[in-house]
Amino acid sequence: MNINQLLIESIEKLKKKKNITPQLDAELLLGFILKKPREYILIHPEYQLTKPQEIRYKKILERRLNHEPIAYILGQKEFYGLNFKVTKDTLIPRPETESLVELALCSMKHETYNKKNTTIIDIGTGSGNIIISLAKKIESENLLHASCFMLYGIDISQKALTIAKHNAKKNNVADRIKFLKGNLLEPIIKNVNCYMLHASCSMIIIANLPYLSKKIYSETMPDVKKFEPRSALLSGIDGLDHYEKLFQQITLLKKNCFMFQVSCFMEISPEQKQKITKLIKKYFPKANIEFQKDLAQKWRVAIFEI
């Protein structure tokens, strides 16, 4: 069977499963089997697959028909122009999360962070996509006093950390990032002196924590609910349990390390804007809070500084 015939057949099957990108998915899967870029698939519709290729293709198509995400089938996902290995132990990086990287970078370029040691912590690092993207940008843009930036990625899952370390090595920034195992900021709190936190330091916290409420999680597509790690998505009844725990830890950290500056960038669900504002004010009454929208014009990032 040639590429064109397989595409027509596959697209129809995917449409019946209510797949929203049937042609793209079929082309990506074919490219994966043929070890060719998607462009090759588009300009060689007459290419005849061998029988073993056809069999392998139909097997992975069946996985997609069962709603398994393309990223898990291919074992990789692009984020911020870089390629990341992903497995079922890590959340799949989303395009909207790139705004966290952009906003953190803008903050890092401010003169405040070029005059003192700055600790940058990616909490719930997963595949490491956020902290690795930041490390690459620091390197490529030659940010002033880049050596003053200390980068950490924290995750409670050892399997996720293994993937993150692989991705750091793959993207040539393994020597710039230290990965730590623990629940949110616990590894830092337990070793404050080791991480040189003091009054003259500043800290940037980037957190893409689980933030789905029980209701929203129950309504997510099968691609998400059946395959991505539940622990990386669901956070209590209103989706804010993890963020409240993080705020408690930040309070403790500031108490133990005097009054260093903290800037926090958090990905949220759009409907949480009012609730997370109230939660931030509960723990940090004097915090300056702002929100940023994603490309779909939905509230996606909450930022506060204390």
C-alpha positions as CSV (number, residue, x, y, z in Angstrom):
1,M,0.0,0.0,0.0
2,N,1.3,3.5,-0.8
3,I,1.4,6.6,1.4
4,N,-1.6,8.2,-0.2
5,Q,-3.8,5.1,0.3
6,L,-2.7,4.6,3.9
7,L,-3.4,8.3,4.7
8,I,-6.9,8.2,3.3
9,E,-7.7,5.0,5.2
10,S,-6.1,6.3,8.4
11,I,-7.8,9.7,8.4
12,E,-11.2,8.1,8.1
13,K,-10.5,5.8,11.0
14,L,-9.2,8.7,13.2
15,K,-12.3,10.9,12.3
16,K,-14.6,8.2,13.5
17,K,-12.8,8.3,16.8
18,K,-13.4,12.1,16.9
19,N,-9.8,12.9,16.5
20,I,-9.4,16.6,16.0
21,T,-6.2,16.5,13.9
22,P,-6.6,13.3,11.9
23,Q,-4.4,14.2,8.9
24,L,-1.5,15.6,11.0
25,D,-1.5,12.5,13.3
26,A,-1.5,10.1,10.4
27,E,1.4,12.0,8.7
28,L,3.4,12.1,11.9
29,L,3.0,8.4,12.5
30,L,3.9,7.5,8.9
31,G,7.0,9.7,9.1
32,F,7.9,8.0,12.4
33,I,7.7,4.5,10.7
34,L,9.6,5.6,7.6
35,K,12.1,7.7,9.6
36,K,11.4,10.6,7.4
37,P,10.3,14.2,8.1
38,R,6.6,15.0,7.6
39,E,7.5,17.0,4.5
40,Y,8.6,13.7,2.8
41,I,5.2,12.2,3.4
42,L,3.5,15.2,1.8
43,I,5.6,15.2,-1.4
44,H,5.9,11.4,-1.9
45,P,2.3,10.1,-1.9
46,E,3.2,7.3,-4.3
47,Y,5.9,5.8,-1.9
48,Q,5.1,2.1,-1.5
49,L,5.6,0.8,2.1
50,T,7.1,-2.6,2.6
51,K,4.9,-5.2,4.3
52,P,6.9,-4.9,7.6
53,Q,6.5,-1.1,7.5
54,E,2.8,-1.4,6.9
55,I,2.4,-3.8,9.8
56,R,4.3,-1.5,12.2
57,Y,2.4,1.5,11.1
58,K,-1.0,-0.2,11.6
59,K,0.1,-1.2,15.1
60,I,1.0,2.4,16.2
61,L,-2.1,3.7,14.4
62,E,-4.2,1.4,16.6
63,R,-2.5,3.0,19.7
64,R,-3.6,6.4,18.5
65,L,-7.1,5.1,17.7
66,N,-7.2,4.1,21.4
67,H,-6.4,7.8,22.3
68,E,-2.8,7.3,23.2
69,P,-1.1,10.7,22.7
70,I,1.2,11.2,19.7
71,A,4.0,12.3,22.0
72,Y,4.0,9.0,23.9
73,I,3.9,7.0,20.7
74,L,6.8,8.9,19.2
75,G,8.6,9.2,22.5
76,Q,9.3,12.9,22.1
77,K,7.8,16.4,22.1
78,E,9.0,19.7,20.9
79,F,8.9,22.6,23.3
80,Y,10.4,26.1,22.9
81,G,12.3,25.0,19.8
82,L,14.0,22.1,21.6
83,N,13.3,18.4,21.5
84,F,12.4,16.5,24.7
85,K,12.1,12.8,25.4
86,V,8.8,12.0,27.1
87,T,7.4,8.9,28.6
88,K,4.2,8.0,30.6
89,D,6.1,9.1,33.7
90,T,6.1,12.7,32.5
91,L,3.4,15.2,31.6
92,I,3.5,16.1,27.9
93,P,4.8,19.7,27.4
94,R,2.2,22.1,26.2
95,P,2.7,25.1,23.9
96,E,0.9,27.4,26.5
97,T,3.6,26.6,29.0
98,E,6.2,28.4,26.8
99,S,4.8,31.6,28.3
100,L,6.3,30.6,31.7
101,V,9.7,30.5,30.1
102,E,9.3,33.9,28.3
103,L,8.0,35.6,31.5
104,A,10.8,34.2,33.6
105,L,13.4,35.2,31.1
106,C,12.1,38.8,31.0
107,S,12.4,38.9,34.8
108,M,15.9,37.5,34.8
109,K,17.1,40.2,32.4
110,H,16.0,42.9,34.9
111,E,19.0,44.6,36.5
112,T,17.8,43.4,40.0
113,Y,18.8,39.9,39.1
114,N,22.1,40.9,37.5
115,K,23.4,42.4,40.7
116,K,23.0,39.4,43.1
117,N,23.1,35.6,43.1
118,T,19.8,34.3,41.8
119,T,18.4,30.8,42.5
120,I,16.0,29.6,39.8
121,I,13.8,26.7,40.7
122,D,11.6,24.7,38.4
123,I,9.1,22.9,40.7
124,G,7.5,19.8,39.3
125,T,10.1,19.7,36.5
126,G,8.8,16.5,34.8
127,S,10.7,16.1,31.5
128,G,12.8,19.2,32.4
129,N,11.4,21.2,29.5
130,I,11.1,24.5,31.4
131,I,14.4,24.6,33.3
132,I,16.3,23.2,30.3
133,S,14.8,25.8,27.9
134,L,15.8,28.6,30.4
135,A,19.3,27.2,30.6
136,K,19.6,27.2,26.8
137,K,18.4,30.8,26.6
138,I,20.8,32.0,29.3
139,E,23.6,30.3,27.4
140,S,22.6,31.5,23.9
141,E,21.7,35.1,24.9
142,N,24.8,35.6,27.1
143,L,22.8,37.1,29.9
144,L,24.9,39.4,32.0
145,H,26.5,37.6,35.0
146,A,25.0,34.3,33.8
147,S,27.3,32.5,36.3
148,C,25.2,34.1,39.1
149,F,22.2,32.1,38.1
150,M,21.9,28.8,39.9
151,L,19.4,26.4,38.3
152,Y,17.5,23.6,40.0
153,G,14.8,21.2,38.8
154,I,12.7,19.5,41.5
155,D,10.3,16.6,41.1
156,I,8.8,14.0,43.5
157,S,9.1,11.3,40.9
158,Q,12.5,9.6,40.4
159,K,11.4,8.3,37.0
160,A,10.6,11.8,35.9
161,L,14.0,13.1,37.1
162,T,15.7,10.3,35.1
163,I,14.0,11.6,32.0
164,A,14.8,15.3,32.9
165,K,18.5,14.4,33.3
166,H,18.5,12.7,30.0
167,N,17.0,15.7,28.3
168,A,19.5,18.1,30.0
169,K,22.4,16.0,28.6
170,K,20.7,15.7,25.2
171,N,20.4,19.5,25.0
172,N,24.0,20.1,26.4
173,V,23.0,21.9,29.6
174,A,23.5,19.0,32.1
175,D,26.4,20.9,33.8
176,R,24.1,24.0,34.4
177,I,21.2,22.3,36.2
178,K,21.0,20.3,39.4
179,F,18.0,18.0,39.7
180,L,16.6,17.3,43.1
181,K,14.1,14.7,44.3
182,G,11.4,15.8,46.7
183,N,8.0,17.3,47.4
184,L,7.9,20.9,46.0
185,L,10.5,23.0,47.9
186,E,11.4,20.4,50.5
187,P,14.9,19.6,49.2
188,I,15.8,23.3,49.4
189,I,14.2,23.8,52.8
190,K,16.2,20.8,54.3
191,N,19.5,22.1,52.9
192,V,19.2,25.9,53.0
193,N,22.9,26.4,53.7
194,C,23.9,24.1,50.9
195,Y,22.0,26.2,48.4
196,M,23.5,29.5,49.7
197,L,20.2,31.3,50.4
198,H,20.6,34.5,52.4
199,A,19.3,38.0,52.5
200,S,21.4,39.2,49.5
201,C,20.0,36.4,47.3
202,S,17.0,36.5,45.1
203,M,14.9,33.5,44.0
204,I,12.7,32.9,40.9
205,I,10.3,30.0,41.3
206,I,8.6,28.6,38.2
207,A,5.8,26.1,38.9
208,N,3.7,24.2,36.5
209,L,2.1,22.1,39.2
210,P,-1.0,19.9,39.1
211,Y,-3.9,22.4,38.9
212,L,-7.0,20.6,37.6
213,S,-10.0,20.4,39.9
214,K,-11.9,17.2,40.3
215,K,-14.6,18.4,38.0
216,I,-12.3,19.5,35.2
217,Y,-10.2,16.4,35.5
218,S,-13.4,14.2,35.1
219,E,-14.2,16.1,31.9
220,T,-10.8,15.9,30.2
221,M,-10.3,14.1,26.9
222,P,-9.4,10.4,27.0
223,D,-6.0,11.3,25.5
224,V,-5.2,13.0,28.8
225,K,-7.2,11.0,31.4
226,K,-6.3,7.6,30.2
227,F,-2.5,8.1,29.6
228,E,-0.9,11.1,31.3
229,P,0.1,10.7,35.0
230,R,-2.9,11.6,37.2
231,S,-0.6,12.9,39.9
232,A,0.7,15.5,37.5
233,L,-2.8,16.8,36.7
234,L,-5.2,16.6,39.7
235,S,-4.9,18.8,42.8
236,G,-7.8,18.4,45.1
237,I,-11.4,19.6,44.8
238,D,-10.6,23.1,43.4
239,G,-7.2,22.3,41.8
240,L,-5.1,24.4,44.2
241,D,-3.9,22.0,46.9
242,H,-0.4,21.9,45.5
243,Y,-0.1,25.7,45.2
244,E,-1.3,26.2,48.8
245,K,1.4,23.7,50.0
246,L,4.0,25.6,47.9
247,F,3.0,28.9,49.5
248,Q,3.3,27.4,53.0
249,Q,6.8,26.3,52.1
250,I,7.8,29.7,50.7
251,T,6.6,31.3,54.0
252,L,8.8,28.8,55.9
253,L,11.8,29.4,53.6
254,K,11.6,33.2,53.9
255,K,11.4,32.9,57.7
256,N,14.5,30.7,57.8
257,C,16.5,32.8,55.3
258,F,15.5,36.3,56.4
259,M,14.2,38.6,53.7
260,F,15.5,37.6,50.3
261,Q,13.4,38.5,47.2
262,V,11.1,35.9,45.7
263,S,9.3,36.1,42.3
264,C,6.9,33.2,41.5
265,F,5.6,32.3,38.1
266,M,2.7,29.7,38.1
267,E,0.7,28.1,35.4
268,I,-3.0,28.0,36.3
269,S,-6.4,27.0,34.9
270,P,-8.2,30.2,33.6
271,E,-11.2,29.9,36.0
272,Q,-8.8,29.9,39.0
273,K,-7.8,33.6,38.7
274,Q,-9.9,34.9,41.6
275,K,-9.3,31.9,43.9
276,I,-5.6,31.9,43.5
277,T,-5.5,35.7,44.1
278,K,-7.3,35.1,47.4
279,L,-4.9,32.3,48.2
280,I,-1.8,34.3,47.5
281,K,-3.1,37.2,49.6
282,K,-3.8,34.7,52.5
283,Y,-0.1,33.9,52.7
284,F,1.5,37.0,51.3
285,P,-0.8,40.0,52.1
286,K,1.7,42.6,50.6
287,A,2.4,40.6,47.4
288,N,2.3,42.3,44.0
289,I,0.1,40.0,41.8
290,E,-0.4,40.1,38.1
291,F,-1.8,37.7,35.5
292,Q,-0.9,37.0,31.9
293,K,-3.0,35.4,29.1
294,D,-1.9,32.7,26.7
295,L,-2.2,32.8,22.9
296,A,-5.8,31.7,23.2
297,Q,-6.4,34.8,25.4
298,K,-7.1,32.8,28.5
299,W,-5.7,33.6,31.9
300,R,-2.8,31.1,32.1
301,V,0.0,32.5,34.3
302,A,-0.2,34.0,37.8
303,I,2.9,36.0,39.0
304,F,3.6,37.5,42.3
305,E,6.6,39.1,44.0
306,I,7.4,39.3,47.7
